[in-house]
Amino acid sequence: MAVRIRLARHGSKKNPIYAVVALDSAKKRDGEYLARFGQYWPKAKEAKDKLKIDVEALRVWQAKGAQVSQTVGQLLKTLAK
């Protein structure tokens, strides 16, 4: 089982909210996930309010072999700034 850390879409029409989750790479985007690390609000006004994530839990999953998607990787880079 290959585990990916990626975004799962939630929210309503024209108001997306994305959850940062770990799930089996064969599952659908919004399928059942193994762990949830935080949320991403792309329409938030303030840059600091756009991403809230538990980085320690995410690092634990990465140590177990979970691969980060390209999009989540870019979000983590902006979080590190």
Phi, psi and omega in degrees: 000120176267125182259133178242144173256114185211183182266142173240128185279133174225186179095187184252180180300130180063014176220071185285146171226130182247136174262137175271115187228160171253129178209163178296136184295342179277347181282163177290163183306315183257021182286186181293131184252162181273322181208152178239130186254337182166197182224157178230123179249098184292339183262010179294145182290311182273139179297325181290340181268358185284327186225124173233121187214146175270094187293324181296316179295322178296318179296325177297316179293324177295323178295332177280352177113006179289138180263138179270136177290164181299317181295314179294324176300318177294321178295321178295325177296320179290329178291326181289338181291000000 
